[in-house]
Amino acid sequence: MRLGFDQNAIAFSRGESGSPWLLGAGRSRTPIKSVNDTQLGTLLSPHYDLVMTQWIAEHGTWDDWERDWLARTLRPGGTFLNVGANVGYHALNGSKVVGAEGRVYAIEADPLNFQFMLANLAIHNVRNVSPISCAAGSKPGSLTLYRSYYNSGDHRLTPFEDARSTVEVRVRRLDDLLAGTAFDAVLIDTQGWDNEVVAGMAQLLEGLPPMVVELTTAWLRERGIDPVVVVEGYRQLGYHVGVPWMDIPLGAGAAEVVAAVDSQEHAFANLELRAATRRY
């Protein structure tokens, strides 16, 4: 499966004198914020984002742990799946690791983020990323995406107080969308929806590719879901689960993992999943 995009379709324009550059055409034009990441170079994002762009401006780069995990896990010629790709930060990271012979599939639900991802791929002349505009879930259909007021990476498929707007998005099961594709690494960051994504890709995970998934225990409980059951579900798929940056090793029990995540200020963490049948 090879999905691509037309770089010539990315529309940039200048607003009135002194105003920022805009992305898009007609009434859909959006002001652009640009930062320089020490690892990737120029990164474009919506003007309202105050999280990733501000962090990069202050610290030079974003999310060292996930970038390093990709560098350790992927190889040239490999295939990487990034679900919840935002404006393409880790799609760009993955594309550098897998190289011209590799492939990255980047799934993003928010239409505006998706346009910025296309723009970032275009300005870096990236040719090995297949961007896909949809949400991923356990069953196909459509859902309301609630957009964060100040964080382009915090849009959610469940209501929350600080949502500034909503948009209807298409939902696809990844087993249907990417049937037959073998992945060498999977990164899922969908703001409390990761378990739904995993539930819709059981066939793609039969080979137990290494994964990073986000776990936000409070948001799961708000939906009436026990996070221990979620982590145990990953274990039942055949994975060892750990939280390495919190010194919770691979193979930890579900309750131990959840207790560690609960101890964090915002009760979320990235989990690492590796095949239980292999040694690390």
Phi and psi in degrees as a GROMACS rama.xvg file:
@    title "Ramachandran Plot"
@    xaxis  label "Phi"
@    yaxis  label "Psi"
@TYPE xy
-129.593  108.192  ARG-2
-106.079  143.832  LEU-3
-142.651  -168.16  GLY-4
-151.22  158.976  PHE-5
-93.1135  108.06  ASP-6
-62.1666  -27.07  GLN-7
-70.5718  -13.009  ASN-8
-83.9034  -5.62734  ALA-9
-79.878  118.43  ILE-10
-105.114  116.987  ALA-11
-109.286  146.597  PHE-12
-150.574  162.87  SER-13
-103.167  134.205  ARG-14
-80.001  -158.508  GLY-15
-65.7169  165.286  GLU-16
-51.9991  126.994  SER-17
86.6265  -7.31712  GLY-18
-88.6903  162.492  SER-19
-74.1819  166.197  PRO-20
-64.3893  152.766  TRP-21
-120.04  149.267  LEU-22
-112.21  135.115  LEU-23
107.37  -174.506  GLY-24
-133.078  153.342  ALA-25
62.1814  -141.642  GLY-26
-71.7686  -13.2972  ARG-27
-86.3622  4.24696  SER-28
-63.8174  138.119  ARG-29
-128.696  132.874  THR-30
-59.4675  143.759  PRO-31
-103.504  136.535  ILE-32
-108.171  134.367  LYS-33
-123.351  132.24  SER-34
-130.26  161.312  VAL-35
-108.497  112.77  ASN-36
-90.5995  132.201  ASP-37
-65.4709  -22.3615  THR-38
-92.5369  -34.3123  GLN-39
-111.229  -23.6725  LEU-40
94.2113  -145.643  GLY-41
-65.5173  133.729  THR-42
-131.439  126.919  LEU-43
-99.8849  144.662  LEU-44
-151.134  165.272  SER-45
-59.7099  147.667  PRO-46
-61.0912  -26.246  HIS-47
-81.2408  -10.2875  TYR-48
-68.5509  125.83  ASP-49
-119.077  11.8315  LEU-50
-111.109  -75.5436  VAL-51
-61.9086  -45.7531  MET-52
-64.7575  -39.8459  THR-53
-67.2477  -39.6523  GLN-54
-63.1842  -43.9489  TRP-55
-63.4119  -41.8714  ILE-56
-60.7471  -35.1315  ALA-57
-87.8957  -33.6701  GLU-58
-115.477  -8.77692  HIS-59
94.5858  -26.1761  GLY-60
-156.141  178.008  THR-61
-132.804  132.942  TRP-62
57.0697  65.0318  ASP-63
-57.2603  -39.0679  ASP-64
-62.4837  -48.0219  TRP-65
-67.6487  -39.0972  GLU-66
-62.0987  -44.3151  ARG-67
-66.1084  -35.5826  ASP-68
-62.8036  -42.5497  TRP-69
-61.6063  -42.572  LEU-70
-64.0417  -35.1614  ALA-71
-76.4376  -30.4315  ARG-72
-95.506  -40.0402  THR-73
-86.1036  159.765  LEU-74
-134.261  158.621  ARG-75
-53.3638  134.95  PRO-76
87.0337  -1.32163  GLY-77
-79.4077  176.704  GLY-78
-126.466  127.578  THR-79
-123.931  135.682  PHE-80
-112.934  122.608  LEU-81
-118.803  109.249  ASN-82
-106.102  124.382  VAL-83
85.2342  53.5031  GLY-84
-78.1617  -9.84962  ALA-85
55.999  -128.004  ASN-86
-93.2853  11.1894  VAL-87
101.206  16.013  GLY-88
-58.2407  -54.931  TYR-89
-80.5424  -19.6254  HIS-90
-62.767  -41.2495  ALA-91
-66.3853  -42.7913  LEU-92
-59.7229  -47.2631  ASN-93
-63.7227  -37.3018  GLY-94
-63.8296  -34.382  SER-95
-66.5176  -37.7181  LYS-96
-73.7479  -45.8469  VAL-97
-77.5011  -21.7872  VAL-98
72.1238  -173.043  GLY-99
-63.141  -28.9454  ALA-100
-87.1892  -6.26679  GLU-101
-96.7306  -176.96  GLY-102
-148.216  138.987  ARG-103
-119.184  131.499  VAL-104
-107.556  118.975  TYR-105
-116.316  113.014  ALA-106
-101.576  125.228  ILE-107
-139.368  128.912  GLU-108
-82.1742  -37.7553  ALA-109
-76.5757  123.738  ASP-110
-60.0652  -36.0761  PRO-111
-70.5991  -46.8331  LEU-112
-56.1151  -39.2488  ASN-113
-61.678  -41.9334  PHE-114
-63.795  -38.4762  GLN-115
-68.6189  -35.3789  PHE-116
-62.1306  -44.5339  MET-117
-58.4224  -41.5616  LEU-118
-64.0874  -42.6943  ALA-119
-65.5339  -38.4027  ASN-120
-64.294  -38.7343  LEU-121
-68.8057  -45.5742  ALA-122
-69.0235  -21.988  ILE-123
-97.049  3.91805  HIS-124
54.6202  43.007  ASN-125
-82.6927  128.923  VAL-126
-116.837  -5.37887  ARG-127
-107.823  18.6935  ASN-128
-113.287  130.469  VAL-129
-103.064  101.654  SER-130
-83.3984  136.385  PRO-131
-130.146  124.611  ILE-132
-94.8797  96.6421  SER-133
-173.66  168.956  CYS-134
-94.7469  155.766  ALA-135
-109.971  143.804  ALA-136
-161.794  -172.65  GLY-137
-82.4858  -16.6129  SER-138
-150.42  148.693  LYS-139
-73.4365  158.738  PRO-140
152.271  -144.379  GLY-141
-142.247  149.309  SER-142
-141.733  163.334  LEU-143
-86.8415  127.282  THR-144
-98.7235  125.048  LEU-145
-96.9151  121.71  TYR-146
-94.8971  132.552  ARG-147
-66.4782  148.897  SER-148
-72.8337  -31.0492  TYR-149
-135.205  0.376917  TYR-150
-133.951  106.105  ASN-151
-65.6541  -14.8282  SER-152
-96.8724  10.614  GLY-153
-121.649  26.9148  ASP-154
-73.7489  143.198  HIS-155
-135.717  155.907  ARG-156
-93.1922  15.4776  LEU-157
-132.846  148.272  THR-158
-64.0648  148.192  PRO-159
-152.446  160.394  PHE-160
-63.6139  -37.9465  GLU-161
-91.4615  14.6096  ASP-162
-66.671  133.697  ALA-163
-95.5306  -23.3397  ARG-164
-164.528  174.609  SER-165
-133.49  161.032  THR-166
-151.763  141.656  VAL-167
-81.1108  133.005  GLU-168
-128.519  150.425  VAL-169
-77.6096  140.492  ARG-170
-115.278  131.703  VAL-171
-125.671  145.456  ARG-172
-78.9085  131.336  ARG-173
-69.4181  -25.4906  LEU-174
-61.191  -31.6306  ASP-175
-82.1551  -43.7357  ASP-176
-70.3988  -38.8445  LEU-177
-121.544  31.2353  LEU-178
-52.113  132.244  ALA-179
86.7086  -2.9805  GLY-180
-87.1719  131.977  THR-181
-100.477  131.195  ALA-182
-112.638  146.162  PHE-183
-96.6217  -17.5493  ASP-184
-161.597  146.216  ALA-185
-133.558  130.16  VAL-186
-123.676  118.958  LEU-187
-119.876  123.85  ILE-188
-142.784  88.6845  ASP-189
-125.841  28.5377  THR-190
53.966  62.7865  GLN-191
87.4232  1.67001  GLY-192
-109.962  4.21519  TRP-193
-59.6271  -38.3449  ASP-194
-63.692  -33.0927  ASN-195
-69.3378  -38.5107  GLU-196
-60.8362  -48.2341  VAL-197
-61.8079  -38.5487  VAL-198
-63.008  -24.3165  ALA-199
-95.9981  11.4122  GLY-200
-138.626  33.2602  MET-201
-58.0943  -39.6066  ALA-202
-67.6576  -40.2268  GLN-203
-64.8527  -23.061  LEU-204
-95.8358  6.21484  LEU-205
-60.4648  -30.1377  GLU-206
-83.7817  1.51257  GLY-207
53.7867  56.3664  LEU-208
-65.1588  146.946  PRO-209
-56.7652  140.947  PRO-210
-136.065  152.012  MET-211
-119.862  125.521  VAL-212
-128.555  145.277  VAL-213
-86.3532  142.092  GLU-214
-125.287  118.259  LEU-215
-117.766  99.4293  THR-216
-64.7501  -39.6118  THR-217
-63.5847  -42.3666  ALA-218
-68.0887  -35.3487  TRP-219
-64.2031  -44.5263  LEU-220
-64.4436  -33.9591  ARG-221
-61.1535  -29.076  GLU-222
-90.1089  6.06413  ARG-223
78.1937  22.6834  GLY-224
-109.871  130.879  ILE-225
-80.7377  117.079  ASP-226
-62.7334  -26.3233  PRO-227
-63.9012  -39.7693  VAL-228
-64.0182  -38.1412  VAL-229
-62.6648  -49.6513  VAL-230
-65.0886  -39.4039  VAL-231
-62.9046  -33.829  GLU-232
-62.0522  -38.8875  GLY-233
-64.1575  -39.1563  TYR-234
-64.8917  -37.9547  ARG-235
-67.7813  -24.5892  GLN-236
-68.776  -18.2092  LEU-237
115.835  15.1568  GLY-238
-102.061  145.365  TYR-239
-83.9868  140.952  HIS-240
-120.236  136.524  VAL-241
-150.089  171.43  GLY-242
-129.015  78.794  VAL-243
-56.5817  -38.9126  PRO-244
-72.208  -8.45464  TRP-245
-109.806  12.9006  MET-246
62.2658  28.4236  ASP-247
-99.0335  106.39  ILE-248
-73.9849  159.901  PRO-249
-56.7244  136.08  LEU-250
99.6397  0.359349  GLY-251
-66.4705  154.053  ALA-252
-72.2565  157.601  GLY-253
-60.1418  -43.1716  ALA-254
-64.6706  -37.7827  ALA-255
-65.2117  -42.1504  GLU-256
-61.599  -47.3027  VAL-257
-65.7256  -39.9053  VAL-258
-61.6605  -38.8171  ALA-259
-65.5911  -43.003  ALA-260
-65.8309  -41.4748  VAL-261
-59.5379  -26.6687  ASP-262
-75.5442  -13.8294  SER-263
-76.5292  154.816  GLN-264
-56.6333  -43.7791  GLU-265
-106.401  11.7845  HIS-266
53.4549  45.6497  ALA-267
-143.844  154.692  PHE-268
-161.931  158.073  ALA-269
-87.0684  126.52  ASN-270
-96.4052  143.348  LEU-271
-102.762  132.938  GLU-272
-120.745  126.067  LEU-273
-133.356  150.112  ARG-274
-57.6659  129.559  ALA-275
-69.9696  -16.9574  ALA-276
-85.8867  -1.41656  THR-277
-117.619  158.54  ARG-278
-98.1651  144.47  ARG-279
